Amino acid sequence: MTQASAQAAVKPQPRNKLLILIAAYKLLQALLFAAVGFGALRLLHKDIGDVLSDLAAAMRFNPESHLVNFILDKASVLDDPLLRRIGVVAFCYSALSLAEGIGLYLEKTWGEVLTLLITASFLPFEIFEIIQKLTWLRVSLLVINLLVFLYLLKVVASRKNEPIVEAEPKEETPAE
């Protein structure tokens, strides 16, 4: 088989635009969690109440509002060990999302399966959250994740049924 006929036999497949869209979402998610991790580590050894009070003042929130008081009350439980744990978990999830995004962008089966498994693992928690409190945001996230899960399941199942095309070895030309 000549090189020209080998190239004609192996035509590049068009890119799967939905996989690229899901990959972009995963890469943005990785950036978000990396930012959360850096933010948590940046808050180490600081008084969280003072930081949030300064932020509320800079954003011109009413210091007597219920929202500001609620956030300040919840911030009192944040200490250095908890901030470290938040940072580590955020960085781990960021790395996982990055791996998912890269695998999906490159249309690798491992990326699709990884995303499929991780998405499936979070669905029970999302359903539980909706049972606890029904909101449009929670329902929207569940619907999006269900659609991603079903689409990736379809992609992985269709790959399983595709024949494996192996490239033929190149013919060696004798040395002159």
N, C-alpha and C positions, 0 to 999 in steps of 0.2 A: 504494500500500500504506500503510495507516495505521500509526501507531506501535504500537498494541496488537497488530495482526496481525504486525508485524515482531518484536515481543518474543515472541509465541507461537511464531513460526517458529524462532527461535534460542533453544533451551532450553539452560541451562548443563549441561554434561556433569559427571557425578560425578567427584570427584578420584580419581586412580589411587593407591591406598594403598601399593602396592609402590614406586612412584616416590618417594613421600614418605618411605618408610622408607630407601630408598637415599640420598635427599637428606640425611636426618638423619645417616646414617653419614658422608657426605662432609663435612658441616658439622662434625661432631665430629672428623673427621680433620684438617680445616683448623685447628681449635683446637689439636689435639695438635702439629701441625707448627709452628704459630706459637709455642707454648710451647717447643718444642725450639730454635727460632731465637732466642728471647729468652734462653733458658738458655745457649746457646752464646755469645751476645754478652756476657752477664753474666760469663762466665768469662774474658773477655779480660783479659790482664795480671795473672792470678792464678796461683798455683802449684796446679795441678790435684791433685797428690798431697796437698797439705795440705787442700784443700777436701774431697776424698774421705775422707781420714783422719778429719777432723772429722765428716763425715756418718756414717761407720761407727761412730764413738764415740757420736754422738747416738742412733743406732739400736741401740746396745748390741750391735753385732756383735763377735765375738772378733777382735781385731786380728791374731791369728796364723792365722786360718782361710785355707783355700786360695782361697775365693771373694774375700775382701778382697785378698789378695796378687795374685791374677789380675787384678782390676780395677785395682789400683794399677800393675801392670806395663803394662797396656794404656793407661792414662792417660798414661804417660810420652811417648807419641808425639803427644799433643795439644799443639800450639803455637798461637800467635796466628793465623798465616795459615790453619791448618787450621780453627780455630774460626770464623774469618770465613767461610770457604767453607761450612762446615756451616750457619752462620746464613743465608747467602744462599740456599743450596739449600733449606733448610727453609722460608724465607719464600716462595720461588717455588712450592714444592709446596703450601704452605698457600693461596696465592692461587689456584692452579689448582684445588685441592679446593673452595675457596669458590665459584669460578665454576661448577664442576660441580654443587655442591649447590643454588645459586640457580637454575641452569638446569633442574635436575630438579624442584625444588619448584614452579617456575612452569610446568612441563610444556612447556618450549620444546624444539623439535626440535634446536636447536644444543646445548643442554645434554645431551640424550640422545646425540647423535652424539659430542660431546666426551668424555663418560664412556665411551662404547663404544670409542672409539679409544685412550684412555688405559688402560682395563682390558685391551684386547687387547694393547697394547704391553708390559704387565708379565707376561702369561701365560708367555712363553718363559723369563723369568728365574725365575719361580716353579717351573716344571717343572724347570729346571736345578738349582735349590736342592734340590728333592725327590730328584733323581738323586744329588746330592752327599751328602745326609743325609736319610733318611726319618724325619720326626717327625709326630705327630698334628697339631700346630699348623700345620705347613707344608701338610699335606694338606687340613686344614680351610680354610685361607685360599685354597688353590687351588680347592677345591670351591665356596666362596662366590663367589669372583671369576668362576668359570666360569658359575655360575647367574646372576649379575648380567649378565655378558656376553650369555648366551643370551636372557635376558629383555629386555634393551635392544635386542638385535638383532630380536627379535619385535616390540617396540613400534615401532621405527623402520621396519621392513618393513611393518607394518600401516598406519602413517601414510602411507607412500608410496602405498598402494592406496586411501586415503580420498579421496573427492571434495572438491575445494576449494570451500567455501561462502563466497561473498563477500557482504558486507552490501550491500543495495540502498541507493542514495543516498536521503537524506531528501527528501521533497517540500517544496518551498519554498512557503510561504503568501504570497499577495500582501499587500503593506503596505496597511493601511486608511487 
